[in-house]
Amino acid sequence: MKNVEFSVEGNTLTIKVDLAKEFGPSTSGKNIIIASTEGNVSVPSREECKIGLNIYRKK
């Protein structure tokens, strides 16, 4: 994962991303990647739940 933190408290999932970070251009080159789970990953302490996240901005 790049620039993504998860925490679970009770039944609430919190996602933390630093929007000031950048990881370079996307594969297409049209966007700048800010954060990504790089595919689907399990939610901490909830293996039955999956999440896939991509945050980007236009180049």
N, CA, C and O atoms as a printed pandas DataFrame, in Angstrom:
     atom_number atom_name residue_name chain_id  residue_number  x_coord  y_coord  z_coord
0              1         N          MET        A               1    0.832   -1.174    0.000
1              2        CA          MET        A               1    0.000    0.000    0.000
2              3         C          MET        A               1    0.881    1.243    0.000
3              4         O          MET        A               1    1.988    1.255    0.540
4              5         N          LYS        A               2    0.357    2.266   -0.614
5              6        CA          LYS        A               2    1.067    3.544   -0.671
6              7         C          LYS        A               2    0.218    4.604    0.008
7              8         O          LYS        A               2   -0.874    4.922   -0.464
8              9         N          ASN        A               3    0.716    5.163    1.128
9             10        CA          ASN        A               3    0.113    6.324    1.760
10            11         C          ASN        A               3   -1.326    6.073    2.231
11            12         O          ASN        A               3   -2.155    6.982    2.184
12            13         N          VAL        A               4   -1.626    4.861    2.680
13            14        CA          VAL        A               4   -2.959    4.517    3.167
14            15         C          VAL        A               4   -2.826    3.823    4.513
15            16         O          VAL        A               4   -2.043    2.885    4.661
16            17         N          GLU        A               5   -3.595    4.289    5.499
17            18        CA          GLU        A               5   -3.653    3.643    6.802
18            19         C          GLU        A               5   -5.112    3.369    7.138
19            20         O          GLU        A               5   -5.971    4.230    6.950
20            21         N          PHE        A               6   -5.392    2.158    7.641
21            22        CA          PHE        A               6   -6.736    1.782    8.048
22            23         C          PHE        A               6   -6.754    1.553    9.546
23            24         O          PHE        A               6   -5.756    1.130   10.130
24            25         N          SER        A               7   -7.893    1.834   10.166
25            26        CA          SER        A               7   -8.117    1.421   11.551
26            27         C          SER        A               7   -9.597    1.092   11.695
27            28         O          SER        A               7  -10.454    1.718   11.070
28            29         N          VAL        A               8   -9.880    0.091   12.535
29            30        CA          VAL        A               8  -11.252   -0.320   12.789
30            31         C          VAL        A               8  -11.528   -0.130   14.267
31            32         O          VAL        A               8  -10.788   -0.618   15.120
32            33         N          GLU        A               9  -12.602    0.584   14.556
33            34        CA          GLU        A               9  -13.031    0.784   15.930
34            35         C          GLU        A               9  -14.504    0.410   15.987
35            36         O          GLU        A               9  -15.355    1.126   15.458
36            37         N          GLY        A              10  -14.803   -0.715   16.632
37            38        CA          GLY        A              10  -16.174   -1.224   16.620
38            39         C          GLY        A              10  -16.531   -1.633   15.209
39            40         O          GLY        A              10  -15.866   -2.484   14.618
40            41         N          ASN        A              11  -17.575   -1.034   14.665
41            42        CA          ASN        A              11  -17.998   -1.322   13.293
42            43         C          ASN        A              11  -17.657   -0.196   12.331
43            44         O          ASN        A              11  -18.235   -0.110   11.248
44            45         N          THR        A              12  -16.715    0.675   12.720
45            46        CA          THR        A              12  -16.360    1.826   11.893
46            47         C          THR        A              12  -14.946    1.683   11.349
47            48         O          THR        A              12  -13.990    1.494   12.101
48            49         N          LEU        A              13  -14.831    1.777   10.035
49            50        CA          LEU        A              13  -13.531    1.763    9.363
50            51         C          LEU        A              13  -13.110    3.198    9.107
51            52         O          LEU        A              13  -13.869    3.978    8.532
52            53         N          THR        A              14  -11.897    3.551    9.535
53            54        CA          THR        A              14  -11.340    4.875    9.280
54            55         C          THR        A              14  -10.162    4.723    8.336
55            56         O          THR        A              14   -9.289    3.880    8.545
56            57         N          ILE        A              15  -10.144    5.545    7.293
57            58        CA          ILE        A              15   -9.069    5.533    6.297
58            59         C          ILE        A              15   -8.318    6.846    6.410
59            60         O          ILE        A              15   -8.924    7.917    6.380
60            61         N          LYS        A              16   -6.989    6.768    6.539
61            62        CA          LYS        A              16   -6.164    7.966    6.666
62            63         C          LYS        A              16   -5.206    8.052    5.475
63            64         O          LYS        A              16   -4.467    7.111    5.188
64            65         N          VAL        A              17   -5.234    9.205    4.786
65            66        CA          VAL        A              17   -4.387    9.451    3.611
66            67         C          VAL        A              17   -3.825   10.860    3.716
67            68         O          VAL        A              17   -4.563   11.803    4.004
68            69         N          ASP        A              18   -2.525   11.011    3.486
69            70        CA          ASP        A              18   -1.893   12.334    3.443
70            71         C          ASP        A              18   -2.024   12.859    2.013
71            72         O          ASP        A              18   -1.326   12.393    1.112
72            73         N          LEU        A              19   -2.912   13.822    1.807
73            74        CA          LEU        A              19   -3.181   14.339    0.464
74            75         C          LEU        A              19   -2.041   15.184   -0.098
75            76         O          LEU        A              19   -2.078   15.549   -1.272
76            77         N          ALA        A              20   -1.036   15.501    0.705
77            78        CA          ALA        A              20    0.108   16.283    0.235
78            79         C          ALA        A              20    1.159   15.411   -0.449
79            80         O          ALA        A              20    2.027   15.935   -1.148
80            81         N          LYS        A              21    1.098   14.086   -0.261
81            82        CA          LYS        A              21    2.093   13.198   -0.870
82            83         C          LYS        A              21    1.725   12.863   -2.305
83            84         O          LYS        A              21    0.554   12.891   -2.687
84            85         N          GLU        A              22    2.745   12.545   -3.094
85            86        CA          GLU        A              22    2.562   12.112   -4.476
86            87         C          GLU        A              22    3.514   10.970   -4.763
87            88         O          GLU        A              22    4.621   10.922   -4.228
88            89         N          PHE        A              23    3.073   10.041   -5.619
89            90        CA          PHE        A              23    3.892    8.887   -5.971
90            91         C          PHE        A              23    4.143    8.786   -7.466
91            92         O          PHE        A              23    4.408    7.702   -7.986
92            93         N          GLY        A              24    4.058    9.912   -8.152
93            94        CA          GLY        A              24    4.367    9.935   -9.570
94            95         C          GLY        A              24    3.162    9.668  -10.434
95            96         O          GLY        A              24    2.044    9.530   -9.938
96            97         N          PRO        A              25    3.395    9.594  -11.740
97            98        CA          PRO        A              25    2.285    9.442  -12.685
98            99         C          PRO        A              25    1.688    8.042  -12.669
99           100         O          PRO        A              25    2.353    7.066  -12.319
100          101         N          SER        A              26    0.413    7.967  -13.058
101          102        CA          SER        A              26   -0.256    6.682  -13.228
102          103         C          SER        A              26    0.330    5.988  -14.452
103          104         O          SER        A              26    1.150    6.562  -15.169
104          105         N          THR        A              27   -0.091    4.767  -14.679
105          106        CA          THR        A              27    0.403    4.013  -15.839
106          107         C          THR        A              27    0.078    4.727  -17.141
107          108         O          THR        A              27    0.890    4.739  -18.066
108          109         N          SER        A              28   -1.110    5.324  -17.217
109          110        CA          SER        A              28   -1.506    6.037  -18.441
110          111         C          SER        A              28   -0.788    7.371  -18.589
111          112         O          SER        A              28   -0.693    7.913  -19.690
112          113         N          GLY        A              29   -0.276    7.906  -17.465
113          114        CA          GLY        A              29    0.395    9.183  -17.493
114          115         C          GLY        A              29   -0.539   10.376  -17.398
115          116         O          GLY        A              29   -0.081   11.518  -17.438
116          117         N          LYS        A              30   -1.842   10.137  -17.274
117          118        CA          LYS        A              30   -2.817   11.219  -17.236
118          119         C          LYS        A              30   -3.036   11.775  -15.825
119          120         O          LYS        A              30   -3.519   12.897  -15.668
120          121         N          ASN        A              31   -2.686   11.000  -14.811
121          122        CA          ASN        A              31   -2.957   11.383  -13.429
122          123         C          ASN        A              31   -1.718   11.221  -12.556
123          124         O          ASN        A              31   -0.778   10.514  -12.920
124          125         N          ILE        A              32   -1.726   11.882  -11.405
125          126        CA          ILE        A              32   -0.675   11.738  -10.400
126          127         C          ILE        A              32   -1.258   10.929   -9.248
127          128         O          ILE        A              32   -2.306   11.285   -8.710
128          129         N          ILE        A              33   -0.602    9.862   -8.870
129          130        CA          ILE        A              33   -1.075    8.994   -7.798
130          131         C          ILE        A              33   -0.760    9.626   -6.447
131          132         O          ILE        A              33    0.373   10.033   -6.191
132          133         N          ILE        A              34   -1.769    9.703   -5.588
133          134        CA          ILE        A              34   -1.619   10.224   -4.232
134          135         C          ILE        A              34   -1.602    9.078   -3.229
135          136         O          ILE        A              34   -0.816    9.091   -2.282
136          137         N          ALA        A              35   -2.470    8.084   -3.435
137          138        CA          ALA        A              35   -2.540    6.940   -2.522
138          139         C          ALA        A              35   -3.173    5.762   -3.239
139          140         O          ALA        A              35   -3.979    5.939   -4.153
140          141         N          SER        A              36   -2.802    4.552   -2.820
141          142        CA          SER        A              36   -3.382    3.357   -3.421
142          143         C          SER        A              36   -3.184    2.149   -2.513
143          144         O          SER        A              36   -2.154    2.012   -1.853
144          145         N          THR        A              37   -4.184    1.282   -2.491
145          146        CA          THR        A              37   -4.010   -0.007   -1.820
146          147         C          THR        A              37   -3.330   -0.992   -2.768
147          148         O          THR        A              37   -2.974   -2.097   -2.359
148          149         N          GLU        A              38   -3.150   -0.604   -4.018
149          150        CA          GLU        A              38   -2.522   -1.429   -5.055
150          151         C          GLU        A              38   -3.272   -2.751   -5.225
151          152         O          GLU        A              38   -2.677   -3.829   -5.217
152          153         N          GLY        A              39   -4.570   -2.640   -5.377
153          154        CA          GLY        A              39   -5.439   -3.812   -5.521
154          155         C          GLY        A              39   -6.331   -3.937   -4.299
155          156         O          GLY        A              39   -6.341   -3.065   -3.431
156          157         N          ASN        A              40   -7.079   -5.028   -4.239
157          158        CA          ASN        A              40   -7.980   -5.251   -3.118
158          159         C          ASN        A              40   -7.224   -5.863   -1.948
159          160         O          ASN        A              40   -6.433   -6.790   -2.125
160          161         N          VAL        A              41   -7.473   -5.337   -0.748
161          162        CA          VAL        A              41   -6.826   -5.844    0.471
162          163         C          VAL        A              41   -7.891   -6.071    1.534
163          164         O          VAL        A              41   -8.976   -5.494    1.470
164          165         N          SER        A              42   -7.577   -6.913    2.510
165          166        CA          SER        A              42   -8.496   -7.173    3.607
166          167         C          SER        A              42   -8.514   -6.007    4.585
167          168         O          SER        A              42   -7.493   -5.368    4.841
168          169         N          VAL        A              43   -9.693   -5.751    5.120
169          170        CA          VAL        A              43   -9.844   -4.737    6.162
170          171         C          VAL        A              43   -9.272   -5.322    7.453
171          172         O          VAL        A              43   -9.563   -6.474    7.775
172          173         N          PRO        A              44   -8.462   -4.560    8.205
173          174        CA          PRO        A              44   -7.875   -5.084    9.440
174          175         C          PRO        A              44   -8.942   -5.633   10.388
175          176         O          PRO        A              44   -9.959   -4.984   10.630
176          177         N          SER        A              45   -8.708   -6.803   10.908
177          178        CA          SER        A              45   -9.570   -7.525   11.856
178          179         C          SER        A              45  -10.921   -7.914   11.261
179          180         O          SER        A              45  -11.816   -8.343   11.989
180          181         N          ARG        A              46  -11.075   -7.771    9.965
181          182        CA          ARG        A              46  -12.311   -8.160    9.265
182          183         C          ARG        A              46  -11.929   -8.819    7.952
183          184         O          ARG        A              46  -12.136   -8.247    6.882
184          185         N          GLU        A              47  -11.379  -10.003    8.028
185          186        CA          GLU        A              47  -10.873  -10.692    6.836
186          187         C          GLU        A              47  -11.948  -10.904    5.769
187          188         O          GLU        A              47  -11.625  -11.041    4.589
188          189         N          GLU        A              48  -13.229  -10.934    6.170
189          190        CA          GLU        A              48  -14.306  -11.143    5.197
190          191         C          GLU        A              48  -14.586   -9.890    4.375
191          192         O          GLU        A              48  -15.279   -9.958    3.359
192          193         N          CYS        A              49  -14.058   -8.754    4.804
193          194        CA          CYS        A              49  -14.275   -7.478    4.108
194          195         C          CYS        A              49  -13.026   -7.092    3.331
195          196         O          CYS        A              49  -11.909   -7.195    3.837
196          197         N          LYS        A              50  -13.227   -6.650    2.104
197          198        CA          LYS        A              50  -12.123   -6.213    1.246
198          199         C          LYS        A              50  -12.339   -4.766    0.842
199          200         O          LYS        A              50  -13.468   -4.279    0.798
200          201         N          ILE        A              51  -11.230   -4.083    0.547
201          202        CA          ILE        A              51  -11.307   -2.704    0.061
202          203         C          ILE        A              51  -10.242   -2.503   -1.015
203          204         O          ILE        A              51   -9.134   -3.031   -0.920
204          205         N          GLY        A              52  -10.599   -1.731   -2.036
205          206        CA          GLY        A              52   -9.677   -1.307   -3.072
206          207         C          GLY        A              52   -9.777    0.204   -3.194
207          208         O          GLY        A              52  -10.867    0.734   -3.410
208          209         N          LEU        A              53   -8.663    0.904   -3.061
209          210        CA          LEU        A              53   -8.702    2.365   -3.007
210          211         C          LEU        A              53   -7.621    2.957   -3.898
211          212         O          LEU        A              53   -6.464    2.538   -3.860
212          213         N          ASN        A              54   -8.016    3.936   -4.698
213          214        CA          ASN        A              54   -7.075    4.721   -5.494
214          215         C          ASN        A              54   -7.459    6.188   -5.361
215          216         O          ASN        A              54   -8.611    6.558   -5.585
216          217         N          ILE        A              55   -6.488    7.023   -4.995
217          218        CA          ILE        A              55   -6.710    8.456   -4.932
218          219         C          ILE        A              55   -5.679    9.101   -5.850
219          220         O          ILE        A              55   -4.482    8.828   -5.757
220          221         N          TYR        A              56   -6.173    9.967   -6.742
221          222        CA          TYR        A              56   -5.291   10.594   -7.723
222          223         C          TYR        A              56   -5.822   11.964   -8.077
223          224         O          TYR        A              56   -6.961   12.309   -7.763
224          225         N          ARG        A              57   -4.974   12.746   -8.742
225          226        CA          ARG        A              57   -5.394   14.035   -9.269
226          227         C          ARG        A              57   -4.949   14.142  -10.713
227          228         O          ARG        A              57   -4.017   13.464  -11.144
228          229         N          LYS        A              58   -5.625   15.002  -11.451
229          230        CA          LYS        A              58   -5.252   15.227  -12.843
230          231         C          LYS        A              58   -3.860   15.813  -12.933
231          232         O          LYS        A              58   -3.464   16.614  -12.086
232          233         N          LYS        A              59   -3.125   15.426  -13.939
233          234        CA          LYS        A              59   -1.758   15.906  -14.154
234          235         C          LYS        A              59   -1.775   17.330  -14.648
235          236         O          LYS        A              59   -0.717   17.913  -14.888
